[in-house]
């Protein structure tokens, strides 16, 4: 299966400046995760714009992304938060072909993540994973 086309490493340093999210988006996903109170998976977590607030709210969350540099930014941002209530796990993985060897009660992709699965094969792989 081909790798996803999104190559975010080259501009990971600017991602948070360019992509601030949608109005109410963060609050929505935090409320969903908290309302369910289950282990959560964010596919395409990037720099942690949603992953970190969910973890800070006390939910155990795993974030996957195919960009090592985006994940590094997320780890750096976590350090500035100090102790968080939920457990945060970050994994480098291709959303179109991954197996974390576990299941999650809540799985989401936010902010146009799915559009990076460009072919029907990639889309099926993402949904199957």
Phi and psi restraints in degrees (value plus and minus 20) as a CYANA .aco file:
   2 UNK   PHI     -89.2   -49.2
   2 UNK   PSI     130.1   170.1
   3 UNK   PHI     -90.3   -50.3
   3 UNK   PSI     137.6   177.6
   4 UNK   PHI     -83.8   -43.8
   4 UNK   PSI     131.2   171.2
   5 UNK   PHI    -100.0   -60.0
   5 UNK   PSI     -45.3    -5.3
   6 UNK   PHI     -80.9   -40.9
   6 UNK   PSI      98.9   138.9
   7 UNK   PHI    -134.2   -94.2
   7 UNK   PSI      68.8   108.8
   8 UNK   PHI    -109.7   -69.7
   8 UNK   PSI     -34.3     5.7
   9 UNK   PHI     -72.1   -32.1
   9 UNK   PSI     -65.5   -25.5
  10 UNK   PHI     -82.4   -42.4
  10 UNK   PSI     -45.1    -5.1
  11 UNK   PHI    -145.9  -105.9
  11 UNK   PSI       4.4    44.4
  12 UNK   PHI     -80.6   -40.6
  12 UNK   PSI     -51.5   -11.5
  13 UNK   PHI     -84.3   -44.3
  13 UNK   PSI     -45.5    -5.5
  14 UNK   PHI    -123.0   -83.0
  14 UNK   PSI     -25.1    14.9
  15 UNK   PHI     -75.4   -35.4
  15 UNK   PSI     -68.3   -28.3
  16 UNK   PHI     -85.2   -45.2
  16 UNK   PSI     -47.7    -7.7
  17 UNK   PHI     -94.5   -54.5
  17 UNK   PSI     -60.6   -20.6
  18 UNK   PHI    -100.9   -60.9
  18 UNK   PSI     -60.7   -20.7
  19 UNK   PHI    -132.7   -92.7
  19 UNK   PSI      73.2   113.2
  20 UNK   PHI    -112.5   -72.5
  20 UNK   PSI     -24.4    15.6
  21 UNK   PHI      73.4   113.4
  21 UNK   PSI     159.1   199.1
  22 UNK   PHI    -119.2   -79.2
  22 UNK   PSI     132.8   172.8
  23 UNK   PHI     -76.8   -36.8
  23 UNK   PSI     106.8   146.8
  24 UNK   PHI      59.0    99.0
  24 UNK   PSI     -24.3    15.7
  25 UNK   PHI     -82.5   -42.5
  25 UNK   PSI     -69.3   -29.3
  26 UNK   PHI     -80.7   -40.7
  26 UNK   PSI     -67.4   -27.4
  27 UNK   PHI     -80.0   -40.0
  27 UNK   PSI     -59.3   -19.3
  28 UNK   PHI     -80.7   -40.7
  28 UNK   PSI     -71.0   -31.0
  29 UNK   PHI     -89.4   -49.4
  29 UNK   PSI     -56.0   -16.0
  30 UNK   PHI     -82.6   -42.6
  30 UNK   PSI     -65.0   -25.0
  31 UNK   PHI     -83.3   -43.3
  31 UNK   PSI     -60.3   -20.3
  32 UNK   PHI     -82.3   -42.3
  32 UNK   PSI     -68.9   -28.9
  33 UNK   PHI     -83.6   -43.6
  33 UNK   PSI     -64.6   -24.6
  34 UNK   PHI     -85.9   -45.9
  34 UNK   PSI     -58.9   -18.9
  35 UNK   PHI     -82.9   -42.9
  35 UNK   PSI     -57.0   -17.0
  36 UNK   PHI    -100.9   -60.9
  36 UNK   PSI     -56.3   -16.3
  37 UNK   PHI      43.3    83.3
  37 UNK   PSI      12.2    52.2
  38 UNK   PHI    -140.1  -100.1
  38 UNK   PSI     145.3   185.3
  39 UNK   PHI     -77.2   -37.2
  39 UNK   PSI     115.4   155.4
  40 UNK   PHI    -142.1  -102.1
  40 UNK   PSI     127.2   167.2
  41 UNK   PHI    -145.0  -105.0
  41 UNK   PSI     105.5   145.5
  42 UNK   PHI    -126.4   -86.4
  42 UNK   PSI     102.6   142.6
  43 UNK   PHI    -113.3   -73.3
  43 UNK   PSI     101.9   141.9
  44 UNK   PHI      61.0   101.0
  44 UNK   PSI      30.4    70.4
  45 UNK   PHI     -93.7   -53.7
  45 UNK   PSI     -38.3     1.7
  46 UNK   PHI      35.0    75.0
  46 UNK   PSI    -148.4  -108.4
  47 UNK   PHI    -107.2   -67.2
  47 UNK   PSI     -14.9    25.1
  48 UNK   PHI      72.2   112.2
  48 UNK   PSI      -1.2    38.8
  49 UNK   PHI     -73.4   -33.4
  49 UNK   PSI     -56.8   -16.8
  50 UNK   PHI    -126.1   -86.1
  50 UNK   PSI     -56.3   -16.3
  51 UNK   PHI     -79.9   -39.9
  51 UNK   PSI     -65.4   -25.4
  52 UNK   PHI     -86.1   -46.1
  52 UNK   PSI     -65.5   -25.5
  53 UNK   PHI     -83.0   -43.0
  53 UNK   PSI     -54.1   -14.1
  54 UNK   PHI     -86.2   -46.2
  54 UNK   PSI     -65.5   -25.5
  55 UNK   PHI     -82.8   -42.8
  55 UNK   PSI     -61.6   -21.6
  56 UNK   PHI     -82.6   -42.6
  56 UNK   PSI     -47.9    -7.9
  57 UNK   PHI     -98.2   -58.2
  57 UNK   PSI     -25.4    14.6
  58 UNK   PHI      87.3   127.3
  58 UNK   PSI     -15.9    24.1
  59 UNK   PHI    -113.6   -73.6
  59 UNK   PSI     116.3   156.3
  60 UNK   PHI     -95.4   -55.4
  60 UNK   PSI     105.3   145.3
  61 UNK   PHI    -158.0  -118.0
  61 UNK   PSI     121.1   161.1
  62 UNK   PHI    -131.7   -91.7
  62 UNK   PSI     114.3   154.3
  63 UNK   PHI    -138.4   -98.4
  63 UNK   PSI     113.6   153.6
  64 UNK   PHI    -136.4   -96.4
  64 UNK   PSI     128.4   168.4
  65 UNK   PHI    -176.2  -136.2
  65 UNK   PSI     132.6   172.6
  66 UNK   PHI    -111.1   -71.1
  66 UNK   PSI     -18.2    21.8
  67 UNK   PHI    -128.2   -88.2
  67 UNK   PSI      94.2   134.2
  68 UNK   PHI     -81.2   -41.2
  68 UNK   PSI     -57.4   -17.4
  69 UNK   PHI     -90.4   -50.4
  69 UNK   PSI     -58.1   -18.1
  70 UNK   PHI     -83.7   -43.7
  70 UNK   PSI     -63.0   -23.0
  71 UNK   PHI     -84.2   -44.2
  71 UNK   PSI     -56.2   -16.2
  72 UNK   PHI     -83.2   -43.2
  72 UNK   PSI     -60.7   -20.7
  73 UNK   PHI     -82.3   -42.3
  73 UNK   PSI     -60.5   -20.5
  74 UNK   PHI     -81.3   -41.3
  74 UNK   PSI     -64.1   -24.1
  75 UNK   PHI     -82.8   -42.8
  75 UNK   PSI     -59.9   -19.9
  76 UNK   PHI     -85.9   -45.9
  76 UNK   PSI     -62.4   -22.4
  77 UNK   PHI     -83.4   -43.4
  77 UNK   PSI     -56.7   -16.7
  78 UNK   PHI     -81.3   -41.3
  78 UNK   PSI     -58.5   -18.5
  79 UNK   PHI     -79.8   -39.8
  79 UNK   PSI     -53.8   -13.8
  80 UNK   PHI     -93.7   -53.7
  80 UNK   PSI     -37.4     2.6
  81 UNK   PHI    -101.2   -61.2
  81 UNK   PSI     -39.1     0.9
  82 UNK   PHI      55.2    95.2
  82 UNK   PSI    -167.7  -127.7
  83 UNK   PHI     -94.0   -54.0
  83 UNK   PSI     112.1   152.1
  84 UNK   PHI    -133.2   -93.2
  84 UNK   PSI     135.9   175.9
  85 UNK   PHI     -98.0   -58.0
  85 UNK   PSI     -54.2   -14.2
  86 UNK   PHI    -114.5   -74.5
  86 UNK   PSI     142.3   182.3
  87 UNK   PHI    -105.7   -65.7
  87 UNK   PSI     112.7   152.7
  88 UNK   PHI    -135.3   -95.3
  88 UNK   PSI     105.2   145.2
  89 UNK   PHI    -142.9  -102.9
  89 UNK   PSI     109.2   149.2
  90 UNK   PHI    -137.2   -97.2
  90 UNK   PSI     116.0   156.0
  91 UNK   PHI    -155.2  -115.2
  91 UNK   PSI     117.2   157.2
  92 UNK   PHI    -102.9   -62.9
  92 UNK   PSI     100.0   140.0
  93 UNK   PHI    -178.8  -138.8
  93 UNK   PSI     132.1   172.1
  94 UNK   PHI    -108.1   -68.1
  94 UNK   PSI     102.3   142.3
  95 UNK   PHI     -81.5   -41.5
  95 UNK   PSI     -38.7     1.3
  96 UNK   PHI    -108.4   -68.4
  96 UNK   PSI     -26.7    13.3
  97 UNK   PHI    -184.3  -144.3
  97 UNK   PSI      64.4   104.4
  98 UNK   PHI    -162.8  -122.8
  98 UNK   PSI     136.8   176.8
  99 UNK   PHI    -165.3  -125.3
  99 UNK   PSI      87.0   127.0
 100 UNK   PHI    -108.1   -68.1
 100 UNK   PSI     -17.2    22.8
 101 UNK   PHI      39.7    79.7
 101 UNK   PSI      15.2    55.2
 102 UNK   PHI    -183.3  -143.3
 102 UNK   PSI     149.4   189.4
 103 UNK   PHI    -135.4   -95.4
 103 UNK   PSI     140.5   180.5
 104 UNK   PHI    -147.9  -107.9
 104 UNK   PSI     128.5   168.5
 105 UNK   PHI     -97.0   -57.0
 105 UNK   PSI     -44.8    -4.8
 106 UNK   PHI    -161.1  -121.1
 106 UNK   PSI     103.1   143.1
 107 UNK   PHI    -147.0  -107.0
 107 UNK   PSI     112.9   152.9
 108 UNK   PHI    -166.4  -126.4
 108 UNK   PSI     136.1   176.1
 109 UNK   PHI    -146.6  -106.6
 109 UNK   PSI     105.7   145.7
 110 UNK   PHI    -133.7   -93.7
 110 UNK   PSI     145.4   185.4
 111 UNK   PHI      30.4    70.4
 111 UNK   PSI      36.6    76.6
 112 UNK   PHI      49.5    89.5
 112 UNK   PSI       0.5    40.5
 113 UNK   PHI     -79.6   -39.6
 113 UNK   PSI     -63.6   -23.6
 114 UNK   PHI     -84.2   -44.2
 114 UNK   PSI     -43.7    -3.7
 115 UNK   PHI     -85.3   -45.3
 115 UNK   PSI     -35.1     4.9
 116 UNK   PHI    -101.8   -61.8
 116 UNK   PSI     -27.6    12.4
 117 UNK   PHI    -108.4   -68.4
 117 UNK   PSI      74.3   114.3
 118 UNK   PHI    -101.3   -61.3
 118 UNK   PSI     -41.4    -1.4
 119 UNK   PHI    -137.5   -97.5
 119 UNK   PSI     138.8   178.8
 120 UNK   PHI     -76.4   -36.4
 120 UNK   PSI     -56.8   -16.8
 121 UNK   PHI     -81.5   -41.5
 121 UNK   PSI     -65.2   -25.2
 122 UNK   PHI     -85.6   -45.6
 122 UNK   PSI     -59.5   -19.5
 123 UNK   PHI     -84.5   -44.5
 123 UNK   PSI     -64.5   -24.5
 124 UNK   PHI     -82.9   -42.9
 124 UNK   PSI     -60.1   -20.1
 125 UNK   PHI     -81.9   -41.9
 125 UNK   PSI     -62.2   -22.2
 126 UNK   PHI     -83.5   -43.5
 126 UNK   PSI     -65.4   -25.4
 127 UNK   PHI     -89.0   -49.0
 127 UNK   PSI     -54.9   -14.9
 128 UNK   PHI     -91.6   -51.6
 128 UNK   PSI     -53.8   -13.8
